[in-house]
Structure formats: structure tokens, C-alpha cells
């Protein structure tokens, strides 16, 4: 199960919960103040080198013919 991060709009508490693939914000409450005013936030993860090269420059090699 993935971990989702939430931030409470009432006490600005940031917490993470183990939820199903498609959790709903209304079903999530702050563990600190038990408020339902939470907002799902994307967990920031750093993408170091080797995170998938979208633009791989592979130029075709032309063979000098002649003849
Ligand atoms: Zn709260």
C-alpha cells in the first residue's frame, strides 16, 4: 500500500498515511486535531541521475559512400 502525505489546513500538521490506491480527502482526518480539512500533498522526491532519460540523443551514423 502506498503512503500518502497530507497537510492539515487547520493546524498545518503534516502527516502521512497508509491508504489504498485511491484515497479520498474526506475520509482522511488529521491525527493531531482530528480535522477533516486536510489536503493531499505530493511527497517530494529528488530525482538524481539515472531517473530515466527521455531525450536520448542518438544521431544516425552516415556512412560516406562513394563510388
Ligand atoms: Zn490538524
PDB file of the backbone (N, CA, C, O) and the ligand in Angstrom, with CONECT records:
HET     ZN  A 101       1
ATOM      1  N   UNK A   1       0.841  -1.204   0.000  1.00  0.00           N
ATOM      2  CA  UNK A   1       0.000   0.000   0.000  1.00  0.00           C
ATOM      3  C   UNK A   1       0.879   1.259   0.000  1.00  0.00           C
ATOM      4  O   UNK A   1       1.856   1.347   0.744  1.00  0.00           O
ATOM      5  N   UNK A   2       0.530   2.186  -0.809  1.00  0.00           N
ATOM      6  CA  UNK A   2       1.331   3.421  -0.884  1.00  0.00           C
ATOM      7  C   UNK A   2       1.079   4.345   0.289  1.00  0.00           C
ATOM      8  O   UNK A   2       0.051   4.276   0.964  1.00  0.00           O
ATOM      9  N   UNK A   3       2.034   5.193   0.503  1.00  0.00           N
ATOM     10  CA  UNK A   3       1.928   6.167   1.584  1.00  0.00           C
ATOM     11  C   UNK A   3       1.576   7.526   0.996  1.00  0.00           C
ATOM     12  O   UNK A   3       2.246   8.031   0.095  1.00  0.00           O
ATOM     13  N   UNK A   4       0.519   8.095   1.525  1.00  0.00           N
ATOM     14  CA  UNK A   4       0.092   9.403   1.049  1.00  0.00           C
ATOM     15  C   UNK A   4       0.383  10.446   2.128  1.00  0.00           C
ATOM     16  O   UNK A   4       0.267  10.189   3.326  1.00  0.00           O
ATOM     17  N   UNK A   5       0.757  11.604   1.664  1.00  0.00           N
ATOM     18  CA  UNK A   5       1.051  12.676   2.592  1.00  0.00           C
ATOM     19  C   UNK A   5      -0.065  13.696   2.567  1.00  0.00           C
ATOM     20  O   UNK A   5      -0.587  14.059   1.513  1.00  0.00           O
ATOM     21  N   UNK A   6      -0.410  14.139   3.732  1.00  0.00           N
ATOM     22  CA  UNK A   6      -1.462  15.148   3.863  1.00  0.00           C
ATOM     23  C   UNK A   6      -0.947  16.290   4.710  1.00  0.00           C
ATOM     24  O   UNK A   6      -0.011  16.151   5.498  1.00  0.00           O
ATOM     25  N   UNK A   7      -1.599  17.430   4.515  1.00  0.00           N
ATOM     26  CA  UNK A   7      -1.318  18.563   5.367  1.00  0.00           C
ATOM     27  C   UNK A   7      -2.646  19.094   5.892  1.00  0.00           C
ATOM     28  O   UNK A   7      -3.603  19.290   5.143  1.00  0.00           O
ATOM     29  N   UNK A   8      -2.672  19.317   7.175  1.00  0.00           N
ATOM     30  CA  UNK A   8      -3.895  19.799   7.788  1.00  0.00           C
ATOM     31  C   UNK A   8      -4.011  21.301   7.588  1.00  0.00           C
ATOM     32  O   UNK A   8      -3.078  22.056   7.861  1.00  0.00           O
ATOM     33  N   UNK A   9      -5.168  21.715   7.110  1.00  0.00           N
ATOM     34  CA  UNK A   9      -5.361  23.143   6.850  1.00  0.00           C
ATOM     35  C   UNK A   9      -5.729  23.900   8.124  1.00  0.00           C
ATOM     36  O   UNK A   9      -5.809  25.129   8.142  1.00  0.00           O
ATOM     37  N   UNK A  10      -5.950  23.135   9.178  1.00  0.00           N
ATOM     38  CA  UNK A  10      -6.368  23.766  10.418  1.00  0.00           C
ATOM     39  C   UNK A  10      -5.176  24.041  11.340  1.00  0.00           C
ATOM     40  O   UNK A  10      -5.030  25.126  11.902  1.00  0.00           O
ATOM     41  N   UNK A  11      -4.337  23.017  11.470  1.00  0.00           N
ATOM     42  CA  UNK A  11      -3.188  23.183  12.364  1.00  0.00           C
ATOM     43  C   UNK A  11      -1.873  23.060  11.597  1.00  0.00           C
ATOM     44  O   UNK A  11      -0.793  23.037  12.188  1.00  0.00           O
ATOM     45  N   UNK A  12      -1.983  22.984  10.299  1.00  0.00           N
ATOM     46  CA  UNK A  12      -0.793  22.907   9.440  1.00  0.00           C
ATOM     47  C   UNK A  12       0.091  21.716   9.808  1.00  0.00           C
ATOM     48  O   UNK A  12       1.312  21.760   9.659  1.00  0.00           O
ATOM     49  N   UNK A  13      -0.537  20.681  10.279  1.00  0.00           N
ATOM     50  CA  UNK A  13       0.224  19.485  10.614  1.00  0.00           C
ATOM     51  C   UNK A  13       0.368  18.611   9.377  1.00  0.00           C
ATOM     52  O   UNK A  13      -0.591  18.361   8.647  1.00  0.00           O
ATOM     53  N   UNK A  14       1.564  18.168   9.174  1.00  0.00           N
ATOM     54  CA  UNK A  14       1.818  17.331   8.007  1.00  0.00           C
ATOM     55  C   UNK A  14       2.017  15.895   8.460  1.00  0.00           C
ATOM     56  O   UNK A  14       2.846  15.601   9.321  1.00  0.00           O
ATOM     57  N   UNK A  15       1.240  15.016   7.860  1.00  0.00           N
ATOM     58  CA  UNK A  15       1.306  13.623   8.270  1.00  0.00           C
ATOM     59  C   UNK A  15       1.167  12.734   7.049  1.00  0.00           C
ATOM     60  O   UNK A  15       0.717  13.168   5.988  1.00  0.00           O
ATOM     61  N   UNK A  16       1.550  11.516   7.217  1.00  0.00           N
ATOM     62  CA  UNK A  16       1.475  10.553   6.122  1.00  0.00           C
ATOM     63  C   UNK A  16       0.674   9.344   6.576  1.00  0.00           C
ATOM     64  O   UNK A  16       0.748   8.919   7.729  1.00  0.00           O
ATOM     65  N   UNK A  17      -0.093   8.805   5.641  1.00  0.00           N
ATOM     66  CA  UNK A  17      -0.954   7.687   5.970  1.00  0.00           C
ATOM     67  C   UNK A  17      -0.828   6.587   4.935  1.00  0.00           C
ATOM     68  O   UNK A  17      -0.572   6.835   3.757  1.00  0.00           O
ATOM     69  N   UNK A  18      -1.014   5.380   5.405  1.00  0.00           N
ATOM     70  CA  UNK A  18      -1.034   4.237   4.508  1.00  0.00           C
ATOM     71  C   UNK A  18      -2.474   4.032   4.054  1.00  0.00           C
ATOM     72  O   UNK A  18      -3.347   3.655   4.836  1.00  0.00           O
ATOM     73  N   UNK A  19      -2.695   4.291   2.773  1.00  0.00           N
ATOM     74  CA  UNK A  19      -4.062   4.184   2.286  1.00  0.00           C
ATOM     75  C   UNK A  19      -4.098   3.393   0.995  1.00  0.00           C
ATOM     76  O   UNK A  19      -3.071   2.987   0.451  1.00  0.00           O
ATOM     77  N   UNK A  20      -5.287   3.195   0.537  1.00  0.00           N
ATOM     78  CA  UNK A  20      -5.460   2.447  -0.699  1.00  0.00           C
ATOM     79  C   UNK A  20      -4.993   3.279  -1.888  1.00  0.00           C
ATOM     80  O   UNK A  20      -4.475   4.383  -1.719  1.00  0.00           O
ATOM     81  N   UNK A  21      -5.175   2.758  -3.053  1.00  0.00           N
ATOM     82  CA  UNK A  21      -4.662   3.431  -4.235  1.00  0.00           C
ATOM     83  C   UNK A  21      -5.382   4.751  -4.492  1.00  0.00           C
ATOM     84  O   UNK A  21      -4.785   5.713  -4.975  1.00  0.00           O
ATOM     85  N   UNK A  22      -6.637   4.783  -4.171  1.00  0.00           N
ATOM     86  CA  UNK A  22      -7.397   5.994  -4.441  1.00  0.00           C
ATOM     87  C   UNK A  22      -8.088   6.480  -3.160  1.00  0.00           C
ATOM     88  O   UNK A  22      -9.289   6.285  -2.977  1.00  0.00           O
ATOM     89  N   UNK A  23      -7.328   7.097  -2.302  1.00  0.00           N
ATOM     90  CA  UNK A  23      -7.929   7.606  -1.057  1.00  0.00           C
ATOM     91  C   UNK A  23      -8.686   8.893  -1.311  1.00  0.00           C
ATOM     92  O   UNK A  23      -8.454   9.593  -2.296  1.00  0.00           O
ATOM     93  N   UNK A  24      -9.576   9.178  -0.419  1.00  0.00           N
ATOM     94  CA  UNK A  24     -10.349  10.402  -0.539  1.00  0.00           C
ATOM     95  C   UNK A  24     -10.031  11.309   0.637  1.00  0.00           C
ATOM     96  O   UNK A  24      -9.860  10.872   1.775  1.00  0.00           O
ATOM     97  N   UNK A  25      -9.962  12.573   0.314  1.00  0.00           N
ATOM     98  CA  UNK A  25      -9.582  13.528   1.343  1.00  0.00           C
ATOM     99  C   UNK A  25     -10.636  13.620   2.442  1.00  0.00           C
ATOM    100  O   UNK A  25     -10.333  13.914   3.598  1.00  0.00           O
ATOM    101  N   UNK A  26     -11.859  13.365   2.055  1.00  0.00           N
ATOM    102  CA  UNK A  26     -12.920  13.488   3.049  1.00  0.00           C
ATOM    103  C   UNK A  26     -12.882  12.341   4.055  1.00  0.00           C
ATOM    104  O   UNK A  26     -13.456  12.416   5.142  1.00  0.00           O
ATOM    105  N   UNK A  27     -12.187  11.279   3.658  1.00  0.00           N
ATOM    106  CA  UNK A  27     -12.071  10.139   4.564  1.00  0.00           C
ATOM    107  C   UNK A  27     -10.805  10.213   5.399  1.00  0.00           C
ATOM    108  O   UNK A  27     -10.467   9.292   6.144  1.00  0.00           O
ATOM    109  N   UNK A  28     -10.129  11.315   5.253  1.00  0.00           N
ATOM    110  CA  UNK A  28      -8.875  11.475   5.979  1.00  0.00           C
ATOM    111  C   UNK A  28      -9.007  12.593   6.990  1.00  0.00           C
ATOM    112  O   UNK A  28      -9.497  13.679   6.681  1.00  0.00           O
ATOM    113  N   UNK A  29      -8.571  12.316   8.181  1.00  0.00           N
ATOM    114  CA  UNK A  29      -8.614  13.345   9.198  1.00  0.00           C
ATOM    115  C   UNK A  29      -7.248  13.489   9.843  1.00  0.00           C
ATOM    116  O   UNK A  29      -6.444  12.557   9.882  1.00  0.00           O
ATOM    117  N   UNK A  30      -7.018  14.679  10.342  1.00  0.00           N
ATOM    118  CA  UNK A  30      -5.740  14.971  10.957  1.00  0.00           C
ATOM    119  C   UNK A  30      -5.609  14.219  12.282  1.00  0.00           C
ATOM    120  O   UNK A  30      -6.500  14.276  13.130  1.00  0.00           O
ATOM    121  N   UNK A  31      -4.499  13.519  12.448  1.00  0.00           N
ATOM    122  CA  UNK A  31      -4.298  12.747  13.679  1.00  0.00           C
ATOM    123  C   UNK A  31      -4.004  13.647  14.869  1.00  0.00           C
ATOM    124  O   UNK A  31      -3.963  13.190  16.011  1.00  0.00           O
ATOM    125  N   UNK A  32      -3.804  14.912  14.596  1.00  0.00           N
ATOM    126  CA  UNK A  32      -3.432  15.832  15.677  1.00  0.00           C
ATOM    127  C   UNK A  32      -4.642  16.568  16.226  1.00  0.00           C
ATOM    128  O   UNK A  32      -4.827  16.676  17.439  1.00  0.00           O
ATOM    129  N   UNK A  33      -5.465  17.074  15.305  1.00  0.00           N
ATOM    130  CA  UNK A  33      -6.619  17.846  15.747  1.00  0.00           C
ATOM    131  C   UNK A  33      -7.929  17.226  15.260  1.00  0.00           C
ATOM    132  O   UNK A  33      -9.009  17.772  15.483  1.00  0.00           O
ATOM    133  N   UNK A  34      -7.815  16.088  14.600  1.00  0.00           N
ATOM    134  CA  UNK A  34      -8.993  15.350  14.133  1.00  0.00           C
ATOM    135  C   UNK A  34      -9.856  16.191  13.202  1.00  0.00           C
ATOM    136  O   UNK A  34     -11.082  16.083  13.196  1.00  0.00           O
ATOM    137  N   UNK A  35      -9.202  17.013  12.434  1.00  0.00           N
ATOM    138  CA  UNK A  35      -9.937  17.843  11.488  1.00  0.00           C
ATOM    139  C   UNK A  35      -9.977  17.172  10.126  1.00  0.00           C
ATOM    140  O   UNK A  35      -9.040  16.488   9.715  1.00  0.00           O
ATOM    141  N   UNK A  36     -11.073  17.385   9.452  1.00  0.00           N
ATOM    142  CA  UNK A  36     -11.219  16.808   8.118  1.00  0.00           C
ATOM    143  C   UNK A  36     -10.703  17.752   7.034  1.00  0.00           C
ATOM    144  O   UNK A  36     -10.664  17.415   5.851  1.00  0.00           O
ATOM    145  N   UNK A  37     -10.316  18.921   7.471  1.00  0.00           N
ATOM    146  CA  UNK A  37      -9.807  19.892   6.496  1.00  0.00           C
ATOM    147  C   UNK A  37      -8.350  19.591   6.180  1.00  0.00           C
ATOM    148  O   UNK A  37      -7.435  20.297   6.603  1.00  0.00           O
ATOM    149  N   UNK A  38      -8.172  18.529   5.432  1.00  0.00           N
ATOM    150  CA  UNK A  38      -6.815  18.156   5.062  1.00  0.00           C
ATOM    151  C   UNK A  38      -6.680  18.215   3.550  1.00  0.00           C
ATOM    152  O   UNK A  38      -7.661  18.154   2.808  1.00  0.00           O
ATOM    153  N   UNK A  39      -5.468  18.333   3.134  1.00  0.00           N
ATOM    154  CA  UNK A  39      -5.213  18.405   1.709  1.00  0.00           C
ATOM    155  C   UNK A  39      -4.071  17.452   1.371  1.00  0.00           C
ATOM    156  O   UNK A  39      -3.033  17.417   2.031  1.00  0.00           O
ATOM    157  N   UNK A  40      -4.309  16.694   0.327  1.00  0.00           N
ATOM    158  CA  UNK A  40      -3.292  15.719  -0.057  1.00  0.00           C
ATOM    159  C   UNK A  40      -2.147  16.434  -0.758  1.00  0.00           C
ATOM    160  O   UNK A  40      -2.352  17.256  -1.650  1.00  0.00           O
ATOM    161  N   UNK A  41      -0.962  16.104  -0.336  1.00  0.00           N
ATOM    162  CA  UNK A  41       0.213  16.726  -0.939  1.00  0.00           C
ATOM    163  C   UNK A  41       1.066  15.637  -1.560  1.00  0.00           C
ATOM    164  O   UNK A  41       1.050  14.478  -1.145  1.00  0.00           O
ATOM    165  N   UNK A  42       1.790  16.044  -2.544  1.00  0.00           N
ATOM    166  CA  UNK A  42       2.665  15.098  -3.223  1.00  0.00           C
ATOM    167  C   UNK A  42       3.989  15.033  -2.490  1.00  0.00           C
ATOM    168  O   UNK A  42       4.623  16.053  -2.219  1.00  0.00           O
ATOM    169  N   UNK A  43       4.385  13.837  -2.181  1.00  0.00           N
ATOM    170  CA  UNK A  43       5.651  13.660  -1.493  1.00  0.00           C
ATOM    171  C   UNK A  43       6.797  14.022  -2.428  1.00  0.00           C
ATOM    172  O   UNK A  43       6.935  13.478  -3.523  1.00  0.00           O
ATOM    173  N   UNK A  44       7.595  14.937  -1.967  1.00  0.00           N
ATOM    174  CA  UNK A  44       8.691  15.407  -2.812  1.00  0.00           C
ATOM    175  C   UNK A  44       9.834  14.400  -2.782  1.00  0.00           C
ATOM    176  O   UNK A  44      10.337  14.011  -1.729  1.00  0.00           O
ATOM    177  N   UNK A  45      10.204  14.014  -3.952  1.00  0.00           N
ATOM    178  CA  UNK A  45      11.330  13.090  -4.039  1.00  0.00           C
ATOM    179  C   UNK A  45      12.338  13.626  -5.053  1.00  0.00           C
ATOM    180  O   UNK A  45      11.977  14.070  -6.143  1.00  0.00           O
ATOM    181  N   UNK A  46      13.563  13.574  -4.677  1.00  0.00           N
ATOM    182  CA  UNK A  46      14.609  14.095  -5.550  1.00  0.00           C
ATOM    183  C   UNK A  46      14.927  13.086  -6.645  1.00  0.00           C
ATOM    184  O   UNK A  46      15.059  11.887  -6.402  1.00  0.00           O
ATOM    185  N   UNK A  47      15.043  13.608  -7.839  1.00  0.00           N
ATOM    186  CA  UNK A  47      15.317  12.742  -8.971  1.00  0.00           C
ATOM    187  C   UNK A  47      16.782  12.904  -9.369  1.00  0.00           C
ATOM    188  O   UNK A  47      17.150  13.815 -10.110  1.00  0.00           O
ATOM    189  N   UNK A  48      17.588  12.008  -8.865  1.00  0.00           N
ATOM    190  CA  UNK A  48      19.012  12.093  -9.167  1.00  0.00           C
ATOM    191  C   UNK A  48      19.289  11.546 -10.560  1.00  0.00           C
ATOM    192  O   UNK A  48      18.367  11.217 -11.307  1.00  0.00           O
ATOM    193  N   UNK A  49      20.534  11.456 -10.887  1.00  0.00           N
ATOM    194  CA  UNK A  49      20.917  10.967 -12.198  1.00  0.00           C
ATOM    195  C   UNK A  49      20.475   9.520 -12.383  1.00  0.00           C
ATOM    196  O   UNK A  49      20.555   8.704 -11.465  1.00  0.00           O
ATOM    197  N   UNK A  50      20.023   9.234 -13.553  1.00  0.00           N
ATOM    198  CA  UNK A  50      19.565   7.883 -13.832  1.00  0.00           C
ATOM    199  C   UNK A  50      18.104   7.708 -13.503  1.00  0.00           C
ATOM    200  O   UNK A  50      17.687   6.644 -13.046  1.00  0.00           O
ATOM    201  N   UNK A  51      17.324   8.743 -13.730  1.00  0.00           N
ATOM    202  CA  UNK A  51      15.901   8.675 -13.435  1.00  0.00           C
ATOM    203  C   UNK A  51      15.115   8.537 -14.732  1.00  0.00           C
ATOM    204  O   UNK A  51      13.949   8.924 -14.807  1.00  0.00           O
ATOM    205  N   UNK A  52      15.746   7.997 -15.725  1.00  0.00           N
ATOM    206  CA  UNK A  52      15.064   7.845 -16.999  1.00  0.00           C
ATOM    207  C   UNK A  52      15.436   8.959 -17.955  1.00  0.00           C
ATOM    208  O   UNK A  52      15.162  10.130 -17.694  1.00  0.00           O
ATOM    209  N   UNK A  53      16.045   8.602 -19.033  1.00  0.00           N
ATOM    210  CA  UNK A  53      16.449   9.617 -19.995  1.00  0.00           C
ATOM    211  C   UNK A  53      15.394   9.720 -21.096  1.00  0.00           C
ATOM    212  O   UNK A  53      15.284   8.847 -21.956  1.00  0.00           O
ATOM    213  N   UNK A  54      14.627  10.801 -21.048  1.00  0.00           N
ATOM    214  CA  UNK A  54      13.562  10.994 -22.021  1.00  0.00           C
ATOM    215  C   UNK A  54      14.152  11.389 -23.371  1.00  0.00           C
ATOM    216  O   UNK A  54      13.756  10.881 -24.420  1.00  0.00           O
ATOM    217  N   UNK A  55      15.109  12.311 -23.307  1.00  0.00           N
ATOM    218  CA  UNK A  55      15.692  12.802 -24.552  1.00  0.00           C
ATOM    219  C   UNK A  55      17.085  12.205 -24.723  1.00  0.00           C
ATOM    220  O   UNK A  55      18.090  12.768 -24.289  1.00  0.00           O
ATOM    221  N   UNK A  56      17.104  11.082 -25.349  1.00  0.00           N
ATOM    222  CA  UNK A  56      18.402  10.470 -25.598  1.00  0.00           C
ATOM    223  C   UNK A  56      18.813  10.751 -27.034  1.00  0.00           C
ATOM    224  O   UNK A  56      18.209  10.270 -27.992  1.00  0.00           O
ATOM    225  N   UNK A  57      19.844  11.531 -27.137  1.00  0.00           N
ATOM    226  CA  UNK A  57      20.297  11.945 -28.461  1.00  0.00           C
ATOM    227  C   UNK A  57      21.085  10.816 -29.110  1.00  0.00           C
ATOM    228  O   UNK A  57      22.221  10.516 -28.741  1.00  0.00           O
ATOM    229  N   UNK A  58      20.434  10.205 -30.090  1.00  0.00           N
ATOM    230  CA  UNK A  58      21.140   9.150 -30.797  1.00  0.00           C
ATOM    231  C   UNK A  58      21.124   9.472 -32.296  1.00  0.00           C
ATOM    232  O   UNK A  58      20.194   9.112 -33.018  1.00  0.00           O
ATOM    233  N   UNK A  59      22.141  10.133 -32.721  1.00  0.00           N
ATOM    234  CA  UNK A  59      22.205  10.554 -34.112  1.00  0.00           C
ATOM    235  C   UNK A  59      22.613   9.372 -35.003  1.00  0.00           C
ATOM    236  O   UNK A  59      23.538   8.623 -34.689  1.00  0.00           O
ATOM    237  N   UNK A  60      21.902   9.232 -36.110  1.00  0.00           N
ATOM    238  CA  UNK A  60      22.240   8.134 -37.023  1.00  0.00           C
ATOM    239  C   UNK A  60      23.594   8.366 -37.680  1.00  0.00           C
ATOM    240  O   UNK A  60      23.934   9.484 -38.067  1.00  0.00           O
ATOM    241  N   UNK A  61      24.325   7.332 -37.790  1.00  0.00           N
ATOM    242  CA  UNK A  61      25.656   7.478 -38.361  1.00  0.00           C
ATOM    243  C   UNK A  61      25.594   7.297 -39.886  1.00  0.00           C
ATOM    244  O   UNK A  61      25.109   6.288 -40.399  1.00  0.00           O
ATOM    245  N   UNK A  62      26.096   8.298 -40.571  1.00  0.00           N
ATOM    246  CA  UNK A  62      26.079   8.223 -42.024  1.00  0.00           C
ATOM    247  C   UNK A  62      27.408   7.653 -42.530  1.00  0.00           C
ATOM    248  O   UNK A  62      28.494   8.077 -42.135  1.00  0.00           O
ATOM    249  N   UNK A  63      27.267   6.698 -43.399  1.00  0.00           N
ATOM    250  CA  UNK A  63      28.493   6.139 -43.950  1.00  0.00           C
ATOM    251  C   UNK A  63      28.850   6.786 -45.268  1.00  0.00           C
ATOM    252  O   UNK A  63      28.067   6.783 -46.217  1.00  0.00           O
ATOM    253  N   UNK A  64      30.011   7.325 -45.307  1.00  0.00           N
ATOM    254  CA  UNK A  64      30.419   8.003 -46.530  1.00  0.00           C
ATOM    255  C   UNK A  64      30.640   6.993 -47.653  1.00  0.00           C
ATOM    256  O   UNK A  64      31.646   6.283 -47.679  1.00  0.00           O
ATOM    257  N   UNK A  65      29.689   6.941 -48.573  1.00  0.00           N
ATOM    258  CA  UNK A  65      29.822   6.002 -49.660  1.00  0.00           C
ATOM    259  C   UNK A  65      30.733   6.519 -50.772  1.00  0.00           C
ATOM    260  O   UNK A  65      31.805   7.077 -50.534  1.00  0.00           O
ATOM    261  N   UNK A  66      30.305   6.329 -51.867  1.00  0.00           N
ATOM    262  CA  UNK A  66      31.126   6.820 -52.973  1.00  0.00           C
ATOM    263  C   UNK A  66      31.313   5.714 -54.028  1.00  0.00           C
ATOM    264  O   UNK A  66      31.338   4.510 -53.774  1.00  0.00           O
ATOM    265  N   UNK A  67      31.416   6.168 -55.012  1.00  0.00           N
ATOM    266  CA  UNK A  67      31.634   5.135 -55.881  1.00  0.00           C
ATOM    267  C   UNK A  67      31.537   5.187 -57.279  1.00  0.00           C
ATOM    268  O   UNK A  67      31.760   4.180 -57.951  1.00  0.00           O
TER     269      UNK A  67
HETATM  270 ZN    ZN A 101      -4.792  19.266  12.282  1.00  0.00          ZN
END
